[in-house]
Amino acid sequence: MKKNRFWNQPWPLSITASILLSLSFPPFDLSILQIPAFVFLFRVAIISRSIRETILYTYPAFVLWNLFVTYWLMMATLAGGMAAILANAAIMLIPLLIIRSLFRSDINPIIASFFAASTWVSYEFLHHNWDLAWPWLTLGNGWSNLINVIQYISVTGVFGISFWVVFTAALIYNYIAEPVKPILYSAIVIFLVFPLFSIFSIIMQTQEQGDPVEVAIIQPNSDSYQDYGGLGSLDALLDKLLRMSGETVTDNTDVLIWPENAIDSALQYNNRYFTTIQDSLDSWNTTLITGTGYVEFYDEENRPAVVRESNLGRKFNVFNAAIHFDADGSKHIYKKGKLVPIVERFPFVEFFQTVDIFNWVDWGSLVGYGLGTEANNFNVNGSSTPALICYDSVFPGWVNQFVQNGAGFITIITNDGWWGDSNGHIQHFAFARLRAIEHRKWIARSANNGISGIISPDGKVQVATEYWTEDAFTFTIYDREIPTFYTKYGDWFSYLMILSALAGIGMIFYRKKSD
């Protein structure tokens, strides 16, 4: 009787689902709870008498899930963080309402479950690829520390985990609603086949290492909320970085890695600070990848659509950038391609400028950082690596472009100090393990306040620093050239899911038209 009361009460089901989903993400790692959570969400959607009632019961669950997992967003900006949580929860309603229609149709329950999973994955994938992208709560991210059961993402990418979770949950829900053996057997098979495929992937994984690359990683522990990390001047900050580097590099160090905004200023290509850095690198006989603000000026004919304008009328943009100081004295620049909506860049700014035919708004003053579009790697002693900046590393499709362009290992530079000693930096580090498995690449990660570390191609953490400490270390990783299936074919699985979701939606309309 108590079970029936719970099963038919939307509020207890909804709140329980939000708690289970929150516990399924790092640092808790109770990822299996995603399956019963979605069973409960499906139940709420079905027993609701209308779309409006479904929203009434499930929107609070999505808000709480977003809030419990990403509360740390509000530590950087209260209004922006809260707006992001409320907006992301609202977007989650779209796939759930489509799934509700699938389950309420007369489509075979097993086929409807497949369409439900493809619909959720389609939502996640599309949410990665627009100006309001927020990939943090991708279901697969919650499994990032349970690497032994997710090795198959070297074929499917992280969205393969999301598909497995929702497909399993949908089959379980449909079996509870209609307890027939074909649905039960399907649920058992789907639940087991993906982890079994993961075990097979571990057995078949190549042991090829490639050429060694010694990396020296610096964690300066600068205070993100104070200019120049709280050291009073850029010269003082640079002196600290060079002192730590000089105490860390060895005769065999191939690349020194500083974190995002290690050089806490917006600089042009030629400046005295870069000259000072190059002099030290020459004496150490090594190279450097570092994060910095980068200012680029434009001629009128080659400027982007949206730019800032200086007091002298010159057009320019400021980029969140990475700079590689090469062994030959040259410098190469990567401009961050995945910018945090609102916090780093005004969403859809090009569109708004286009429709603002009377130029009522100076969109250049509102744009934020300039948007990088090129997935360019840096050459490190014959090996290639990207310098993924913070948010970049949570986008599997974006990382895939760098690896397809020849990256032999992956470098991540970040500043997670904006979020304080919260779950944010723990989650961000964990998600990097997914990128290692997807491409079977070593990852070297430098974080301003931590967690810095080394991750091997099977997703195992080889080194992890303490948070909010000053630290530095060297480690030998390897350039690996053998591509995974995911490396070769990228988001093939996600596009297949979109086609499947469209087929499911088409079947809904066809059945309604036939009735």
N, C-alpha and C positions, 0 to 999 in steps of 0.2 A: 504493500500500500504506500509506504514512504517513497519507494522507488517510482511508482506511478505519479505521485504528487510532484516529485522533482522533475520527472520527464515531461510533465505537462505544464510546468510553470516557467514562463519565458524569462522573468527577472533572475531567478536563481541560476538557470542555465546560462544566461548571458554573462553574469558576473563571474561565475565559475570559469567560463571560457576565457575571460580576460586574465584571470589569475594564472591559469595554466599556460597561456601563451606568454605571459611575462616571465614565468619561471623557466621557459624553454630557451631563453637566450642567455649568453654569458653575462655574469659569472656563474650562473646556477647550473647551466648545461643539462637541464632535465628536458632535453629536446623531444623525447618521445611523447611528452604531454601535448605537443601540437596536434596529435591525432585525436585524442578525446576532445580537445578544445574545439576542433572543427566539427566533430560529431554534434556537439552541443549547439554550435552556431547554426548548423544545418537544421537541427530540430527547431530552434527558435524561428528560423525563416519559414518553416513549413507550418507550424501551428499558428503563426501570425495570420490574421484574417485579411490583411491587405498589405500593399507595399508600404503605405504610411506606417502601419503598425510594426512591420519588420524593421523599418528605420528607427522607430521609437525604441525598440528593444535592443537592437544590435549596435547602433551608433555609440551608445555609452560604453559598450564592451570594447569597441575599437579605440575609443578615446583613452580608456584606462590602459589598454595594451600599449598604445603609443606613449602614454605618460609614464608608466612604470619602467619601460625599457629605455626611453630616450628623454627622461626628465632633465638630464644634464644639459640639454639644448638651452634651457632657460638660464643656465649659469653664465652663458656668454651674452645672451640678450633675452630678457624676460618676455617682452612682447613678441619678438620674432620666434622664439621657441614655442610659445603657446599657440601662435598662429599656425606654425608648421604642424604641431600635434593635432589641432582641430581640423586642419585642411586635409592632412593625410588620412585621418580617420574617415572623413567624408568620402574620399576617393575609394576607400576600401569597400564602401557599400555597393559600388557598381558591380563588381564581379559576384558578390553575394546575391544580389537581386537577380542576376542572370541565372545563377545556380538554382535559386528558388524556382524560377520558371522551368528550368530543366527537370527538376524533381517533381513538379506539379503537372508536368505533361505526361503523356502515355508512352514516352520513349522507354525502351528496355532499361531497367535499373543499372545494369552493368555498363551499357553504352552511355547512359546519362552520367554515371560516375566518371567515366573517362572524359566526357565533355566538361564536367565540373572541374576536374583537375586541369585540363587544358585552358579553361577560362581563367582560373586563378593565376596560372603561369603567364598567360598572355597579359593580364593586368600587371604583374610584377615586371615583365620585360618592357612593356610600353612605358611604365612608370620610371624606368631607367633612362628613357630616351626622349625626354622633352625638357623644357626650361624649368619645370617644377619637380624635377627628378628628386626622389628620396628613396634610395635603395636599401636603407638601413634595416628595415623590417622584412626584407625578403626572407621567407621561411627557411630557406637553405642556410642562411647566415647563422641561424640558431644552432646548427649542427657543427659549427666550425671547430670545436674542440673534441668532437667524437670522430676522429679521422679514420678509425678502422672500418667504419660502416659507410663512409662516403667516398671511397677511393674511385668509384665509378664516374665522378664528375670530371675526370680526365677525358671522358667521352661526351657527356651531356652538358657540362658546365654546372654551375650551382643551381640552375633552375630545375635540374633533374631531381634534386632533393625535394624541392617544393612540389613537383608533380607527384612524387612518391607519397609524400605526406597527405596531400589532398585526395589523391586517388584512393588510398587506403581508407581514409576517414569517410569518404563518400560511400565506399562499398560497405563499410561497417554500418553506417547509418541506414543504408538501404536494406541491409540484412535484418536490422532490428525492426524496420518498418514492414518488411516482407521476408520472414525467415524461411527462405528456400535454399537448398544446398548449392546450386550454381553460384549464387551471390556469395555464400560463405566460402566456398572453395576459391573463388576469384580473389576475395579479400586476403585469404591466407597466402595465395601464390604471390600477389603483388607485394604484400608485406615482407615476404622472405626473399623474393628474387633480387631485389636491388642490393641488400646487404651481401647476398651470396655472390653477386656480380662484383661487389667491392672486394671480397676475399680473393676472387679470381684475378682481379686487377693487381692486387698485391703480389700474388704468385708470379704473374706475368711481367711485372715491372722490371725494366732493364736496369742493370747495375752500372751501366756506362757512366763515367764521371766527367770526362772532358778535361780541359786544361784548368789548372789551379789558378785561383785569383785571391790574393790576400787583401782583405778589406780592413780598414781601420775606421771604427765608428765612434763618433763623438756625441755625447749627451751633455750639453753645457748646463742644462737646468736653469735657463734664463727665465725671468718672470715676464710672462706674456702681457701682463696688465701694466707694465712700466716701460717707458721708452728705453731702448737699448738694453733690455733685459734687466733694468734697474742699476746699470753700471755707470750712468751719467753721461757717457758719450759713445759714439760709434767706434772711436779709436780704442777705448777701454774694452769694449765688447770684443773687438777684433784681436786685441792683445790676449784676452782670455782664451779665445778659440785657437789661436796659434800656439799659445803655451801648452794647452791640453794636447794639441795635435803633435807638437814636437816631442812630448813625453810618451806618445803612444806609437807613432809610426816606427817601422823597422826598415832595415835595408831591403826587405822583400815586399814591402807594401806597394800594391798596384794602384789602389785608389783610397783616398781619404773621404769620408762621407760625413757632412754636417747636416743638421736637420732643416726643415722648412723654416723660413725667416730667421736663419742663424745670423745672417747679415741684416739686422733689423733697420732697413732703410730702403727707399726707392732710388736706385742709382741708374745712371746711363752706362753705356757700354764701356766707355773709357773714363776711368777715375783713378785717383791715387790709392784707394783701398784695394782695388784689384791688382795694382802694381805691387803693393806690399805683400799680398797673398802669393802672387807669382814668384816673388823673390824667395819666400820661404819654401815653396814647393820645389823650386830649382835646387835649393840646398838639400832637401830631403830626397830628391830624385823620385818624386811621386806625382800623382794627379789628384784633383779634388772635384767632388760634386757637392754643391751647396745650394740651399734655398735663399732667395733674396727677392726684394721688390725690384722690378726692372721697368725703366721708363723708355719708351720708344716714340720718337717724333716722326711725323709723316710729311711728305710733300702732298700738295693738294690732289695730285692725280693718282696717288697710290694709297690713300688713306681708307680705312674701313668705313662702314656706314655710320657708326656711332663712335665719336671721339670726344675727348676733352679739348678745351682750348685754354692756352696759357694767357697771362696778362699781356703778352706781346703778340697774341693772335696766332701762335703756333699750335698746330694740331698734334695731339699726343694721346697715348694710353699708358696706364700703369698695369703691369702684369704681376701676378703671383708666379714667380719663375724659379727655375733651377738653372744654374750655370756650371758648366764643366770646364775646368782649367786643364787643358791638355798638356802632354809632356813637351810638345813643340812650342809652347807658349801661347797657342791660340785659345780662344774661348768660344764655347758653343752654348746655345740657349734653348731651353724648352719652356714654353709658356703653358701654364696649367690649363687643361682642356675641360675639366669637370669642376665647375664652380658652384659653391653652395648657394641655392636660390635665396635672394634677398640679402643674406649676410655678405656674400662676395659679389653678386651681380644681380641687377634688376631683371626679373624674368620678362621675356618677350619684348625687350627694349627696342629691337630693330623694328618689330611690328608697330609698336606705339609711335615710333618716330615716323614711320611711313604714313600712318593715318593722321598724324598731326600736321596737316597740310598748311596750317597757318603759323607753325612754329611757336606755339604758345608756351611750350615747355622746353627747357634746355636739357635734353635727355643725356647729353654727354656728361653733365654734372651729376646725374643720378645713376649712371650705368654701373659704377663700381669698377671692378677689375676688367681689363680686356680679356677676351676669350681666345685661348689658344686652340688651334684646329689641327695641328700637325703632330702625329705620333712619332717623333724623332728620338732615336737612341743616341747614346754617347759611346764613343770607342774607348775602351779601357784595356790597354796593352793587348790589342788583338781581339778582345771580347766586346760584345755590345750589351748595353743595359739602358733601360729607361730610367728617368728619375721621377717616379710617380709622386705627386705631391698630395699628401693627405687624402682628401675625398676621392681623388683619382683611383685609389686602390680598391674602392668598394664597387667599381663598375667593371664586371668581368669582360664585357664586350670591348671597352676601351683598352684594358690591359691586353686583350687578345691582339689588338692592332700592333702594339709594340713587339709582341713576341712573333707575330707573323712577319714583322719587318726585320727580324733577325736577332732579337734579344737572347743572349745565352744565360743571363741571370737577371733578376729583378731587384732594383733598388727602390726603396720607399723612404721618402723624407717627409716628416710630419711634425706638427706642433699640436699636441693634445692637451696643452696646458690651459687652454681656454675653458676647459670643462672641470678643472680642479680634480681632486681625488675622488672621482665618481666612477660609475661603471663604463663611462664613455671610452676611456683609453683602453680598458680591458677588452671591450668589444672590438674596438678598431684593430688592436693587435691580433686578436683571434681571427678576424675576417681575412687577414693576410694569409693565413694557413690555407684558405680555399684557393687563392691564386697560385700558391705553390703546387697544390695537387692538380689543379686544372691543367697546368703546363709542365709539370715535373721539372720545375726550376728552383734553384736556390734563391732565397730572398734575404737581402741585407737591409735592415730597417734602422734608421736613425730618427729618434723622436726627441724633441727639445727637452722634455721633462720625463720621458719614458712613456711607454715601454719600448726601448730599443732592443734589437736582437737579431738572431739568425734562425731561419726556418729552412729545413731541408726539403727536397722534392716530394717526399711522402707526407709532408705537413707536420713533421715533428719539430718541436722547438728545441734548437740546439743551444741557444743563449737567450736569456731574457733578463734585462736589467730591472732594478727596483724603480718604482715610480717616485718622482720628485727627489731625485738624487743626481749629483754630478758623477758622470761615469764615462769610461772610454775603454775600448778593447780592440784587439785584432783577432781575425778568424780567417781561415782558409776555406773558401767555397769553391765551386767548380762551374765552369761554363759547359752547359749541356745543350747539345744541338738536336737531339732526336725529338721531333715534334709529336705531341699527343694528337688524338683524333680531334679533340676540342681546339687545339692550336690550329690544325689544318682547316677545319670547317666552321670554326667560330660558333655563331648562334644558330646553327642549323636546327637544334632542338626547339628553340624558342619560336622560330618561324613555323615549324611543324605544329606547334601548339596553337599559334594564331590561326592557321588554316583549320585546325580541328575545332577551335572555339567558334569560328565563323560557320562551320558546318553544323555545329550544335545549335547555334542561334537560328540558322536557316531551317533546321528541322522543327524548332519551336513554332516559327511563323507558318511553316507548311502544315503542321498538324492543326494549328488554330484555324487556318483557312479552309482545311478539309472538314472541320467540325460543323 
